[in-house]
Amino acid sequence: MQRRDFIKLGGVGMGALTLPLSGVAVSAEQLLDKPMDVAYKKKLADIALNAAKAKGATYADARIGRYLNQFVTTQERVVDNIVNTESAGIGIRVIANGTWGFASTSNMTPDSIAKTAEQAVAVAMANSKFQTAPVKLAPVKGVGDVSWQTPIKKNAFEVPIKDKVDLLLSVNDAALTNGANYIRSILFLVNEQKYFASTDGSYIDQDVHRLWAPFFATAVGKNGFKQRAALGNPVGMGFEYLDGREEDKIKIAGAGIGYKNSYDMVEDAAAAGKQLQAKLKARSVEPGKYDLVLDPAHLMLTIHESVGHPLELDRVLGYEANYAGTSFATLDKWRSGKFQYGSEMVNLFADKTQEGSLGNVAYDDEGVKTKDWDLVKDGILVNYQATRDQVHMIDQKESHGCCYSQSWRDVQFQRMPNVSLKPNEKDISAEDVIKDVENGIYIAGRGSYSIDQQRYNFQFGGQLFFEIKDGKITEQIEDVAYQSNTQQFWNSCAQLAGKSDYRLGGSFFDGKGQPSQVSAVSHGCPTTRFNNINVINTARNV
Amino acid sequence: MTILTEQKAKQLLTKVIGFSKADEVECNLDGQVGGNIRYARNTVSTAGEQSDLVLAVQSTFGKRTGVATINEFDDASLQKVVERSEELAKLAPENPEYMPLFGEQKYLKSNTFFDTTANVTPADRAQAADDSIQPSIKNKLTASGFLEETVGFSAIMNNKGLFAYNQASNVDFSVTIRTNDGKGSGWVTRDYSDYKLLDTQQASAIAMQKAMDSVEAKELEPGKYTVILEPAASVGLLGNMMNAFDQRSADEGRSFLSNKLKEGEKGPKNKLGQKMFDERVNVYSDPQHDIAPSAPFAGNGHALQRMDWIKDGVIANMPNTPFWAKKSDNDYVPEPNAYVMEGGDESLEDMIKNTRRGILVTRLWYIRSLDPQTLLYTGLTRDGTFYIENGKIKYPIKNFRFNESPIVMLNNIEALGKPQRINGSMVPPMKIRDFTFSSLSDAV
């Protein structure tokens, strides 16, 4: 990635978050221009596929993409930036001489597309000299002309800029008048208009929408400062997510509110202000072993790091060894059929089909119909996440539909689908989970997270920590992080709330690959209890 | 077309400014070409080439600003991008922190561009990858690596007389080499401005040796140890600390550089001029540095000079923005593009030889902040961690999780070695006492 493709946000709790901002900035009204006619996209895609085949490709796919982003950033009473970007072009992937080749262009003339397809074949031919085994694709039956759209109720790009600015400034005001001294709030809106065609006979038109509305608030006290980030989640929804409906609020006595299918950002900011003041006065945790009750907006990240990543088949096989690393969940453990990933009540599944999730599409970026499948069943490791060219390595015949590229410009590869923890069949509440805990800590919101390159040892913080004594939340505490080992941790899972408590959290900018690409992924789970986990104190004098 | 000469860039930007009706207009023109090759399991997995040229126009009416960018360069497109930025500016609310653009600047000459990097071909990349893969195959090891080179230019012009232009080239290489049984892993990274300095075979030999030497690692108890951090190990902690250098957050009480004043107490709000580290700690930036040169101007076109950030352990400067500089009655201090931390003359080998008991750390991984006021970070060692006894590497040890602050690290210095270029900056190997490891990891 090139440095100029990023904007840097020196936000609270974000360190210096760099955001991918590839594309051409356009005015707001232009983002609503009609997308390119499907029949014309089909004609351009066929030019690419035919040119590739004519040069000797045995397989080809073309992705014509129009990627729209809008970012609104504010701090305290000031709007920092309003950025609209558009990026359009075509990415062509081929197999020639049994080897992958890829090329992309923003020049969408028929001539340029044909040349780009030929370039992709040339790259494949050149690399085939170093290829040790030919690419083997799991079969996919062409689906002809199909289309799909994220089921949104309010297109976020059609909401006036003024309404967005007013919302963020109200959020900032709520935090500042309730105890915060500083706040940065942001709206990220994404629309991927993707057209996929392949020599298998598929022509798939998809219109994908995503949204994230985070804030990062700070309060400064006599002895230092404290931070609190938003408890809302990034979602595969429209602007209706920010309606903050009462029925989507889950109240935990003594700990505040969690959000389900919609988010009240102003209410959360007001709570953040008050909780920041409490944080400044809160007792520092006594290190030791505790039973942890983890709320879904926190546990989602633990799932992401300790289940999602280690079960990516390309990591298991060594394709990511030089960057993100490999995995402890090796093929021999899976083949044994006995590897106890978690306790018997742990059921983890993958999908790209849950409505409202960040991974939700009808087809992946290599034309595979999306589905759901088990990763861990009754505690046992049963499967991985794989693409068309990988499934034969785990003796399976059907791709899982996990292929994704961040733009037309980049080559698609295996990316994490939604990975979620099934709720308890008995529909008990989060408070029911808390009431059985004698000596524990309730943790809400995602905080600091770090895990080793094979996903054994991890350490996670959070946004809010509450002591649990004899089944009741007693007080807000600070400086909590827990250290564990993935297998040990999931085997200590002792209780789950039911489906009424099940919520989707997510990661909007998950990085992987070289050159690095981002993707967005959700993780659903209920409030869950883990027994006897090692808690450390993160306060230190320097 | 992607890499424009200074004269061509000036002509193009002059034309763009000519289309502007705004009170203030600033244009950034950036072009870049590059290629990469990626390999894993001892074979090439992906390879590609990209080129791009992008123009960004920022228009301002009063204190209302809009930005638009484009990658088409006919007259109609240039006019369109100016108009789009002006439309956005009129829609935007007033930004009370907006500051006027800078006028003409004088720039240092930097040595950031090398033809050798511009002339790299796909065949060169394939050969470089093969030079790394073949020795691994011969030694029954598995190599996974990535090589990427880029050549680019950056030009800035505004309607207040400022024009800046710089060309730069860069090559990044890294390889992880693992034993086939997965019990040993080694890693190395190199980055240069000049491609001819890259020798992937020589670099890979280091990763290969570490992979072979790191099998059958023993467990040491977590605790405080004397460590020798190779530059790739300390650069993450140092970089995070330097990124947190910011006058505004320090003045606002939300930084490790804030002074904690009691209610009613008067005094400086930040730690400028205070000693925070061992007196051997000196960090500066210099666009003209021999080994790690960088562009001689900031993103807004302001000239960059050699600047001390930490001098003899004392905070010498903090970057700010033009707005904060004015508000706090200070000079504007732009952020640098790269850092240089001074060291000594000792090589890494000498430092090991002079260590009675300690741990050699190749790199630190997954570094995350735990507390921004103490700069406490966590993360793990990776790809080669060894126990040193009586001046010799005795045996490999299992990886550790650390919980440590660079403030502590730079106060517990035993020795500093000869700085090396890493991630575009210069960092010495460091021998640090009482470095805190909090738990063991099974990861190899």
Interface residues (C-beta under 8 A of the other chain):
Chain A: Q2 R4 G10 V12 G15 A16 V24 A25 V26 S27 A28 Q30 V78 V79 D80 N81 I82 V83 N84 T85 W100 F102 A103 S106 V123 A126 N127 K129 F130 Q131 T132 A133 I161 V165 N181 Y182 T218 V220 K222 N223 G224 F225 Q227 L317 G318 Y319 E320 A321 N322 Y323 G325 T326 F328 T330 R409 V411 F413 S448 Y449 S450 I451 D452 Q453 Q454 R455 Y456 N457 Q459 G461 D479 A481 Q483 N485 Q514 P515 I536 T538 A539 R540 N541 V542
Chain B: N28 D30 Q32 G34 N36 R38 Y39 A40 R41 N42 T43 V44 S45 T46 A47 G48 Q50 D52 V54 A56 G66 V67 A68 T69 I70 N71 R84 E87 L88 L91 A92 P93 N95 P96 E97 P122 A126 A129 D130 I133 T142 S144 G145 F146 E148 T150 G152 S174 V175 T176 R178 G182 W187 N240 N243 D246 S249 E252 G253 R254 F256 S258 K260 K262 E263 W365 Y366 I367 R368 S369 L370 D371 P372 Q373 T374 L375 L376 T378 G379 L380 R382 N399 R401 N403 S405 I407 V408 S438 S439 L440 S441 D442 A443 V444
